[in-house]
Amino acid sequence: MQRMLHGAVLAAITMIAAAPSTMAATATANMTVRITIQAQCLIQSANDLDFGTNGVIAANIDQATTIGVQCTSGQTYNIGLSAGAGSGATTAVRVMTGPSNATINYGIYRDVARTQTWGITIGTDTVTGTGNGAVQNIDVYGRVPPQTTPAAGVYTDTVAVTVTY
């Protein structure tokens, strides 16, 4: 009887082992991965235009800086610079203000020769470019021309940088 029972158990184990496993089945599918890139430009940096420390303004004081612009690849853009916050300023003659509201005139230019003023009118006095996906550093040229020197002190202005795309 024990032999029969042993044989029956062995037969049951064999049948269970021979039964198809539900764990061996597989199914596959595909998923779509997507991103939509829209046209965009960012101003990554607008470095200060610092004319340094000077005494009497008897000759041109020239300095340069950069603006870092990043646009999607192939995106065209225009960079404009406002006249600044100085009273009576224009894009042709900008104004830094200092102690007792004294002022110093200066200019910002698109070219190293400092002959092309930089303003806000697209197609006239802005800088154009085409994005490549990376930050592009655009040169900015400044000049303080000879003028009557005001009182000693720190003179500043704030110029808005605008990228149109």
C-alpha positions as CSV (number, residue, x, y, z in Angstrom):
1,M,0.0,0.0,0.0
2,Q,2.8,2.3,0.8
3,R,4.3,1.4,-2.6
4,M,1.1,2.3,-4.3
5,L,0.9,5.6,-2.4
6,H,4.5,6.4,-3.2
7,G,3.8,5.6,-6.9
8,A,0.7,7.8,-6.9
9,V,2.6,10.7,-5.4
10,L,5.4,10.3,-7.9
11,A,2.8,10.2,-10.8
12,A,1.2,13.4,-9.5
13,I,4.5,15.2,-9.2
14,T,5.4,14.1,-12.8
15,M,2.1,15.5,-14.1
16,I,2.5,18.8,-12.3
17,A,6.0,19.2,-13.6
18,A,4.9,18.3,-17.1
19,A,2.0,20.9,-17.0
20,P,2.8,24.1,-19.0
21,S,3.9,27.0,-16.8
22,T,1.9,30.2,-16.9
23,M,5.1,32.1,-16.1
24,A,6.8,31.2,-19.4
25,A,4.4,33.2,-21.6
26,T,5.4,36.7,-22.8
27,A,3.7,39.6,-24.7
28,T,5.4,42.6,-26.2
29,A,4.3,46.0,-27.3
30,N,5.9,49.3,-28.4
31,M,5.6,52.7,-26.9
32,T,6.1,56.1,-28.6
33,V,8.5,58.5,-27.0
34,R,8.1,62.1,-28.1
35,I,9.1,65.7,-27.4
36,T,8.0,68.8,-29.3
37,I,10.5,71.6,-29.5
38,Q,9.1,75.0,-30.1
39,A,11.0,78.1,-31.4
40,Q,12.5,79.9,-28.4
41,C,15.3,82.3,-27.6
42,L,16.7,83.1,-24.2
43,I,19.1,85.8,-23.0
44,Q,21.6,83.6,-21.0
45,S,23.8,86.6,-20.0
46,A,24.0,90.3,-20.3
47,N,27.4,91.3,-18.9
48,D,28.1,94.7,-17.5
49,L,29.6,97.4,-19.7
50,D,32.2,98.8,-17.3
51,F,34.2,101.8,-18.4
52,G,36.4,101.5,-15.3
53,T,37.8,104.3,-13.1
54,N,38.9,107.5,-14.9
55,G,39.7,111.1,-14.2
56,V,39.0,113.9,-16.7
57,I,37.2,112.7,-19.8
58,A,39.6,114.3,-22.4
59,A,39.6,111.4,-24.9
60,N,37.4,108.5,-25.9
61,I,37.0,105.8,-23.3
62,D,36.2,102.5,-25.1
63,Q,35.1,99.2,-23.6
64,A,33.4,96.1,-24.8
65,T,31.3,93.3,-23.3
66,T,29.0,90.5,-24.5
67,I,25.4,89.4,-24.5
68,G,24.9,85.6,-24.5
69,V,21.8,84.5,-26.5
70,Q,20.6,80.9,-26.9
71,C,18.0,80.1,-29.6
72,T,16.7,76.8,-31.0
73,S,18.7,75.7,-34.1
74,G,17.7,77.6,-37.2
75,Q,15.7,80.3,-35.3
76,T,16.4,83.8,-36.5
77,Y,16.5,86.6,-33.9
78,N,17.1,90.4,-33.4
79,I,18.7,91.8,-30.3
80,G,17.7,95.3,-29.4
81,L,19.1,97.6,-26.7
82,S,17.0,100.4,-25.1
83,A,18.0,104.0,-24.7
84,G,18.5,103.3,-21.1
85,A,17.0,104.9,-18.0
86,G,19.0,108.2,-18.0
87,S,16.9,111.4,-18.3
88,G,16.7,112.5,-22.0
89,A,18.6,109.5,-23.3
90,T,18.3,108.3,-26.8
91,T,19.8,105.3,-28.5
92,A,22.3,107.7,-30.2
93,V,23.3,109.4,-26.9
94,R,22.7,107.4,-23.7
95,V,23.1,109.0,-20.2
96,M,24.7,107.7,-17.0
97,T,23.5,109.5,-13.9
98,G,25.7,110.0,-10.8
99,P,25.9,112.3,-7.7
100,S,23.5,115.2,-7.5
101,N,22.0,114.0,-10.8
102,A,25.1,114.9,-12.7
103,T,25.4,113.0,-16.0
104,I,27.9,111.4,-18.4
105,N,27.0,110.7,-22.0
106,Y,28.0,107.5,-23.7
107,G,27.1,105.3,-26.7
108,I,26.6,101.6,-27.4
109,Y,27.5,100.3,-30.8
110,R,27.2,97.2,-33.0
111,D,30.6,97.4,-34.5
112,V,34.2,97.7,-33.2
113,A,34.7,101.0,-35.1
114,R,31.8,102.4,-33.0
115,T,30.1,103.9,-36.0
116,Q,26.8,101.9,-35.9
117,T,24.6,102.8,-32.9
118,W,22.6,99.9,-31.3
119,G,19.0,100.6,-30.7
120,I,15.6,98.8,-30.8
121,T,14.3,99.3,-34.3
122,I,14.4,95.9,-36.1
123,G,15.9,96.2,-39.6
124,T,17.6,99.5,-38.7
125,D,19.8,99.4,-35.6
126,T,19.5,95.9,-34.0
127,V,21.8,92.9,-34.3
128,T,20.5,89.8,-36.1
129,G,21.5,86.2,-35.9
130,T,20.4,82.6,-36.4
131,G,20.4,80.2,-33.5
132,N,22.4,77.1,-33.5
133,G,21.1,75.6,-30.2
134,A,24.1,76.7,-28.2
135,V,24.8,80.0,-26.4
136,Q,26.1,82.6,-28.9
137,N,28.1,85.5,-27.5
138,I,27.3,88.8,-29.2
139,D,29.9,91.6,-28.9
140,V,28.8,94.9,-27.5
141,Y,31.0,98.0,-28.0
142,G,30.7,101.1,-25.7
143,R,32.3,104.5,-25.8
144,V,32.3,107.5,-23.5
145,P,33.3,110.5,-25.7
146,P,35.3,113.5,-24.5
147,Q,33.0,115.8,-22.5
148,T,32.9,118.2,-19.6
149,T,33.8,116.0,-16.6
150,P,31.3,116.1,-13.8
151,A,31.9,115.6,-10.1
152,A,33.7,112.5,-8.8
153,G,31.4,109.6,-8.0
154,V,29.9,106.5,-9.5
155,Y,27.7,107.0,-12.6
156,T,25.4,104.3,-13.8
157,D,22.6,103.5,-16.3
158,T,20.4,100.5,-16.9
159,V,19.8,99.3,-20.5
160,A,17.1,96.8,-21.3
161,V,18.2,93.9,-23.7
162,T,15.4,92.5,-25.8
163,V,15.5,89.4,-28.1
164,T,12.8,89.3,-30.7
165,Y,12.3,86.0,-32.6
